[in-house]
Amino acid sequence: MQHALTLLPKEYSLLLYDGYRPFQVQQYLFNYFSQQLAHIMPHATEQELLQATKKYVAMPSADAAHLAPHLTGGAIDLTLADRQGKALDLGTAFDEMNEKSATRYFEHNLNENPEACQHRRLLYNCMTQVGLSNYGEEWWHFDFHNMAWARRVQAKTACYGAIQVTIHDHEIKEIRYQ
C-alpha cells in the first residue's frame, strides 16, 4: 500500500474500509446483503436474488475453487481520501448495491459526475500500477495474489489461500493458514 500512496498526488491519501474477514463475518455480510436486496427486488426469484447478492458480496466459501477473496487476506476495500483522511466523492457510497458502483460506470456516463470519474481513475490507476486487480462491479475492491487476482491477471497460481480462525467470545483464539 505504501507504494500505491507514493503514486498519488500529495493532496490525496487512501482510506481502508475492509481487509481480511473471518468466515463468520463473510457469512453475515452475505446474508445481510441478500436481505437488503430482497427488499429492493421483492419479486425476484431465489435464483435471481442469489445472483444479485453474489454480484456485491462473495459467497462465504472456503473451497479453493470458489474461495471468497476476503477470506484470504488478499483482498481490500478502500477509497480515495484527502490528506486528513476524509473520503472523497467516488460517485456512490462504499458497499452501495447498484450499477453506479461498477468501476467504469462514470467512464460511460462521464457528464453525470466528472469528479467521481476522475477520483475512480486515480484510485484504479495507483492500485493496479502496484499489481492489484480490481473487481469491476465495485470501484473499492482490489485483490492481490488470491484466486480472484489470479483469474483476472491470468496467473497460473495464487499465493493466498483461506485463513481459518477460531473465534470465541468475539476474540480470535487460533489462526490456521491453508
Buried (B, 14 or more C-beta within 10 A) or exposed (E): BEEBEEEBEEEBBBBEEBEBBBBEBBBEBBEEBBEBBBEEEEEBEEEEBBEBBBBBBBBBBBEEEEBBBBBBBBBBBBBBBEEEEEBBEBBBEBBBBEEBBBBBBBEEBEEEBEEBBBBBBBBBEBBBEBEBBBBBBBBBBBBBBBBBBBEBBEEEEBEBBBBBBEEEEEEEEEEEEE
